[in-house]
Amino acid sequence: MIRCWRLLLLLCFALPLRAEIVDTWQFKTPENQERAVTLAKQLRCPQCQNQNLVESTSPIARDLRLEVYRMVDEGKSNDEIVSVMTSRFGDFVLYKPRFGVQTALLWLSPLVLLLFAAVAAWRYVRRRAQPLPEMSDEQRRKLEQLLEKKR
């Protein structure tokens, strides 16, 4: 019983802890390190698909992360590094894809849907705001008969 409680206590303390990937790459300057990590956070892991290169633990993410670090230390610009990655993996590797022919639907669909919703709401409100047509004498008489039957 005590063993079970110890295990439960250990789990309670261990669950909030999380491991972080520690790369042992030695940068020439702290600015290079900051720029490389920021850039690696903007690139998607090709294997995981929902994590950036820094968060992912897959082997390809580690290799790409180290390649980004190497290119930053070599003095390449962010645009050059992104260009190398997109030439290998396509625009999919970018968390914020560029606007282009292939991504136009991705970028424009929220605007189109918003416009469609606004037009639908406008038509609904306009239709509801129209006054009801006047009742004829015969319709009034039938309505009064129905109301009398109800009472």
Backbone bond lengths (Angstrom), bond angles and torsions (degrees), N, CA, C in turn:
res aa  C-N    CA-C-N  psi(-1)  N-CA   C-N-CA  omega(-1)  CA-C   N-CA-C  phi
1 M - - - 1.455 - - 1.526 110.60 -
2 I 1.301 116.92 -43.22 1.465 120.82 178.92 1.528 109.59 -65.05
3 R 1.310 115.93 -37.42 1.462 120.80 179.25 1.535 110.30 -61.96
4 C 1.312 116.01 -40.71 1.457 121.08 179.13 1.533 110.60 -64.30
5 W 1.322 117.13 -42.46 1.464 120.96 178.38 1.523 111.43 -64.64
6 R 1.322 116.64 -38.84 1.470 120.05 178.13 1.525 110.60 -63.21
7 L 1.318 115.89 -42.34 1.457 120.47 179.00 1.531 110.21 -64.32
8 L 1.316 117.38 -43.15 1.457 121.69 178.30 1.537 110.66 -63.11
9 L 1.305 117.94 -42.05 1.462 122.06 178.14 1.530 110.59 -64.20
10 L 1.311 116.64 -41.72 1.459 121.07 177.94 1.528 111.17 -62.40
11 L 1.331 116.58 -42.33 1.457 120.54 178.47 1.530 111.50 -64.52
12 C 1.320 117.18 -38.35 1.462 120.82 179.75 1.527 111.19 -62.26
13 F 1.326 116.85 -36.41 1.457 119.97 179.64 1.526 112.10 -83.60
14 A 1.307 117.62 -27.73 1.464 120.91 -176.18 1.531 112.81 -83.59
15 L 1.317 119.26 -28.46 1.459 121.26 -176.97 1.529 113.83 -60.74
16 P 1.344 119.78 -42.62 1.469 117.95 -179.28 1.529 113.70 -70.74
17 L 1.308 117.88 -16.89 1.459 120.38 -179.04 1.516 109.78 -75.29
18 R 1.310 116.01 146.18 1.454 119.38 175.81 1.517 108.89 -139.52
19 A 1.281 113.82 147.01 1.454 119.62 -178.87 1.522 109.70 -88.41
20 E 1.312 115.38 145.37 1.451 120.39 174.61 1.511 108.35 -120.61
21 I 1.307 114.29 148.94 1.451 119.85 179.81 1.519 108.24 -75.64
22 V 1.302 115.68 132.16 1.452 120.52 178.79 1.522 107.48 -116.20
23 D 1.306 115.56 114.20 1.451 119.92 175.79 1.519 108.54 -92.73
24 T 1.309 115.20 142.34 1.462 119.18 -176.98 1.529 111.79 -99.83
25 W 1.304 117.06 20.75 1.460 121.66 -179.50 1.527 109.20 -68.48
26 Q 1.313 115.56 131.06 1.462 120.90 178.66 1.531 108.78 -97.60
27 F 1.304 116.60 115.16 1.458 121.61 -179.67 1.516 110.29 -88.31
28 K 1.327 114.96 156.39 1.467 120.03 179.47 1.525 111.00 -72.19
29 T 1.345 116.19 -35.64 1.466 120.92 179.39 1.525 109.73 -139.30
30 P 1.319 117.58 154.99 1.467 120.37 176.34 1.540 112.13 -63.43
31 E 1.340 117.59 -29.59 1.462 120.90 177.88 1.526 110.37 -64.86
32 N 1.344 116.13 -40.11 1.465 120.13 177.13 1.525 110.60 -62.13
33 Q 1.322 116.17 -40.68 1.459 119.69 179.61 1.529 110.91 -62.83
34 E 1.307 116.19 -45.65 1.466 120.36 -179.77 1.524 111.16 -63.54
35 R 1.334 116.63 -42.80 1.471 120.81 179.64 1.526 110.86 -65.51
36 A 1.334 117.31 -40.75 1.471 120.94 -178.90 1.521 111.12 -66.22
37 V 1.312 117.81 -42.69 1.464 120.96 -179.89 1.529 109.82 -66.90
38 T 1.328 117.14 -42.05 1.465 120.39 177.86 1.523 111.07 -61.17
39 L 1.325 116.22 -43.05 1.456 120.63 179.45 1.529 111.23 -66.92
40 A 1.328 117.72 -40.72 1.470 121.08 178.75 1.527 111.21 -65.70
41 K 1.320 117.83 -27.66 1.468 120.88 176.91 1.527 111.89 -74.51
42 Q 1.330 117.07 -18.84 1.461 121.10 179.89 1.522 112.33 -90.54
43 L 1.333 117.16 -6.58 1.462 121.12 -179.03 1.520 110.04 -107.73
44 R 1.325 115.80 136.74 1.461 122.69 -176.79 1.526 110.25 -87.00
45 C 1.324 115.54 143.12 1.459 120.98 175.12 1.531 108.67 -70.89
46 P 1.339 119.11 126.36 1.465 120.30 -178.93 1.522 113.44 -67.06
47 Q 1.318 117.34 -23.93 1.464 120.36 -178.75 1.527 111.33 -88.01
48 C 1.320 117.30 -46.52 1.469 121.61 -174.97 1.529 111.90 -76.74
49 Q 1.288 117.58 -38.72 1.452 126.36 176.64 1.529 114.23 72.29
50 N 1.288 119.81 -16.13 1.463 119.20 178.64 1.523 112.03 -124.61
51 Q 1.312 116.74 13.28 1.454 121.30 178.94 1.521 109.33 -131.82
52 N 1.320 115.30 151.27 1.455 117.67 175.47 1.526 109.51 -83.07
53 L 1.313 116.54 177.11 1.468 120.15 -175.70 1.528 112.37 -65.24
54 V 1.321 117.48 -28.94 1.468 120.22 -179.35 1.523 110.96 -75.34
55 E 1.324 117.76 -39.62 1.464 121.62 -176.89 1.524 113.34 -77.84
56 S 1.312 117.22 -27.62 1.454 121.10 -173.00 1.530 111.78 -75.45
57 T 1.326 114.89 144.30 1.465 120.53 177.81 1.524 112.08 -106.40
58 S 1.323 117.49 6.37 1.460 119.76 -178.09 1.535 110.17 -72.08
59 P 1.319 116.29 153.31 1.469 119.83 -179.38 1.530 113.11 -60.91
60 I 1.327 117.22 -38.21 1.467 118.28 -179.85 1.521 111.26 -67.64
61 A 1.318 117.27 -35.17 1.468 120.50 177.98 1.524 109.86 -65.28
62 R 1.319 116.67 -39.79 1.471 120.18 177.91 1.522 110.20 -63.12
63 D 1.337 116.82 -44.64 1.465 120.21 179.70 1.524 111.48 -63.04
64 L 1.329 116.04 -43.65 1.464 119.55 179.87 1.523 111.56 -67.83
65 R 1.311 116.47 -37.42 1.463 120.77 177.33 1.525 109.85 -61.16
66 L 1.323 116.47 -45.58 1.465 120.08 179.14 1.528 111.21 -66.54
67 E 1.325 117.11 -33.96 1.460 120.32 176.48 1.526 110.86 -66.26
68 V 1.324 116.82 -40.29 1.469 120.64 176.11 1.526 109.44 -62.21
69 Y 1.323 116.43 -44.90 1.466 120.20 179.29 1.525 110.69 -59.40
70 R 1.332 116.02 -43.50 1.467 120.80 -178.47 1.531 110.36 -63.30
71 M 1.333 116.29 -44.79 1.463 119.77 -178.70 1.530 111.64 -66.04
72 V 1.326 116.98 -35.99 1.469 120.11 177.17 1.515 109.47 -64.77
73 D 1.329 117.10 -44.67 1.462 120.39 179.09 1.528 112.32 -65.71
74 E 1.330 117.42 -27.51 1.462 120.95 176.89 1.521 111.90 -75.64
75 G 1.317 117.31 -10.96 1.452 121.04 176.77 1.515 114.62 96.13
76 K 1.323 117.92 12.89 1.455 119.91 178.69 1.533 109.28 -73.43
77 S 1.321 115.27 149.29 1.469 120.10 179.60 1.525 110.29 -78.42
78 N 1.319 115.62 164.91 1.465 120.74 178.50 1.524 110.65 -60.35
79 D 1.333 116.87 -40.35 1.466 120.26 179.73 1.525 111.56 -63.37
80 E 1.320 117.02 -38.95 1.464 120.27 178.37 1.528 110.93 -64.95
81 I 1.320 116.14 -42.11 1.465 120.92 -179.12 1.525 110.40 -66.11
82 V 1.333 116.39 -44.92 1.468 120.40 178.18 1.526 109.97 -62.90
83 S 1.315 116.87 -38.40 1.462 120.91 178.56 1.529 111.22 -62.57
84 V 1.329 117.70 -41.62 1.465 121.44 177.47 1.524 110.19 -62.79
85 M 1.317 116.90 -44.36 1.467 120.36 -178.18 1.528 111.94 -67.74
86 T 1.334 116.92 -41.11 1.465 118.94 180.00 1.523 111.83 -72.37
87 S 1.328 117.48 -27.90 1.471 118.12 176.79 1.527 110.78 -69.24
88 R 1.335 116.59 -29.19 1.465 120.48 178.99 1.517 112.93 -84.83
89 F 1.337 117.55 -39.23 1.465 120.96 -171.68 1.523 114.30 -119.22
90 G 1.312 117.77 -3.93 1.454 120.87 -178.16 1.525 111.36 81.71
91 D 1.322 115.71 -179.36 1.473 120.43 -178.60 1.524 112.29 -67.40
92 F 1.317 117.23 -11.86 1.465 120.72 179.13 1.530 111.34 -58.87
93 V 1.318 117.04 -29.86 1.461 120.58 -176.40 1.534 112.10 -71.17
94 L 1.319 117.16 -13.45 1.475 121.02 179.14 1.526 110.49 -89.44
95 Y 1.326 116.43 132.29 1.455 119.22 175.10 1.524 111.03 -71.10
96 K 1.318 116.79 -32.07 1.460 121.28 176.21 1.525 106.98 -113.09
97 P 1.330 117.29 89.82 1.461 119.69 -176.42 1.524 111.99 -63.29
98 R 1.314 114.86 149.16 1.463 120.53 178.79 1.528 109.64 -72.23
99 F 1.332 115.30 156.71 1.459 119.65 175.78 1.521 108.05 -79.83
100 G 1.309 116.31 124.58 1.456 121.44 179.57 1.516 109.47 -159.02
101 V 1.320 115.62 -171.94 1.459 120.76 -178.66 1.528 110.52 -61.94
102 Q 1.337 116.40 -43.47 1.462 119.86 -177.12 1.518 113.13 -73.61
103 T 1.319 117.20 -26.09 1.466 120.11 -177.34 1.525 113.36 -105.07
104 A 1.325 117.49 5.31 1.469 120.12 -178.31 1.529 111.14 -59.70
105 L 1.315 116.99 -43.11 1.465 120.06 179.39 1.526 110.81 -62.15
106 L 1.307 116.41 -40.11 1.462 121.11 179.25 1.523 111.13 -61.79
107 W 1.317 117.26 -43.54 1.450 121.45 -177.22 1.531 112.92 -79.72
108 L 1.338 117.35 -34.77 1.464 119.84 -173.53 1.519 114.44 -92.37
109 S 1.323 118.63 -19.49 1.462 120.10 -176.94 1.532 113.58 -59.56
110 P 1.332 121.04 -39.24 1.472 117.96 176.53 1.532 112.48 -61.69
111 L 1.322 117.23 -38.40 1.466 119.82 179.03 1.524 111.34 -67.36
112 V 1.326 116.60 -41.95 1.459 120.79 179.26 1.527 109.84 -63.89
113 L 1.327 117.40 -44.00 1.467 120.53 179.04 1.526 111.67 -64.33
114 L 1.322 116.75 -39.36 1.461 120.68 177.80 1.528 110.84 -64.84
115 L 1.319 116.53 -42.42 1.454 120.77 177.39 1.530 110.89 -63.44
116 F 1.324 116.87 -43.70 1.467 121.48 177.95 1.529 110.71 -60.22
117 A 1.330 117.72 -43.71 1.463 121.64 179.43 1.535 111.16 -65.19
118 A 1.337 116.87 -38.82 1.466 120.28 179.47 1.529 110.50 -66.10
119 V 1.323 117.18 -42.60 1.470 120.52 178.94 1.523 110.09 -65.03
120 A 1.324 117.30 -42.95 1.466 120.87 179.43 1.533 110.42 -62.86
121 A 1.327 117.76 -42.18 1.463 120.71 178.90 1.532 110.74 -65.73
122 W 1.327 116.53 -41.22 1.468 120.36 179.25 1.527 110.76 -62.66
123 R 1.327 117.09 -44.30 1.465 120.70 179.48 1.530 110.55 -64.73
124 Y 1.325 117.09 -39.47 1.465 121.29 179.44 1.530 110.66 -63.47
125 V 1.319 116.74 -47.26 1.464 121.15 -178.87 1.526 109.71 -65.79
126 R 1.324 117.15 -40.96 1.463 120.24 -179.91 1.522 111.33 -64.61
127 R 1.310 116.98 -40.47 1.464 121.17 179.81 1.531 110.34 -67.25
128 R 1.335 117.18 -38.97 1.465 120.18 -179.61 1.522 111.93 -72.12
129 A 1.324 117.31 -25.10 1.468 120.53 -177.02 1.523 112.23 -82.88
130 Q 1.326 119.90 -10.27 1.458 121.72 179.81 1.527 109.53 -68.19
131 P 1.325 117.19 136.55 1.477 119.42 -179.77 1.532 110.06 -69.34
132 L 1.301 114.02 150.02 1.460 119.45 178.14 1.522 109.28 -71.28
133 P 1.310 117.69 144.89 1.475 119.38 179.42 1.535 109.92 -68.25
134 E 1.315 115.18 152.07 1.462 121.13 178.90 1.521 110.16 -66.59
135 M 1.333 115.30 143.74 1.466 119.78 178.21 1.526 109.69 -84.92
136 S 1.284 114.00 143.88 1.477 118.89 176.47 1.534 108.43 -77.68
137 D 1.316 115.18 169.51 1.466 120.19 179.59 1.522 111.00 -62.86
138 E 1.303 116.17 -38.46 1.459 120.00 179.77 1.532 111.10 -65.75
139 Q 1.325 116.79 -40.13 1.463 120.35 178.50 1.522 111.08 -65.95
140 R 1.314 117.35 -39.65 1.469 120.80 177.96 1.521 110.24 -62.48
141 R 1.330 116.07 -43.53 1.466 120.94 -179.71 1.531 110.59 -61.41
142 K 1.361 117.71 -43.52 1.462 121.12 178.87 1.528 111.07 -64.90
143 L 1.334 116.10 -38.87 1.457 120.20 178.89 1.523 110.77 -64.23
144 E 1.316 117.03 -42.70 1.459 120.62 178.83 1.522 111.01 -64.72
145 Q 1.331 117.68 -37.89 1.471 121.47 177.66 1.524 110.08 -63.40
146 L 1.339 115.95 -43.39 1.477 119.52 179.92 1.540 111.03 -64.48
147 L 1.316 116.32 -40.06 1.453 120.11 179.04 1.518 111.58 -66.80
148 E 1.309 117.41 -37.25 1.465 121.57 177.62 1.523 110.71 -65.12
149 K 1.329 117.08 -41.43 1.467 120.84 178.98 1.525 110.48 -63.78
150 K 1.325 115.56 -35.93 1.468 120.64 -177.64 1.534 110.54 -67.92
151 R 1.325 117.44 -35.58 1.476 121.64 -177.96 1.469 108.47 -73.59
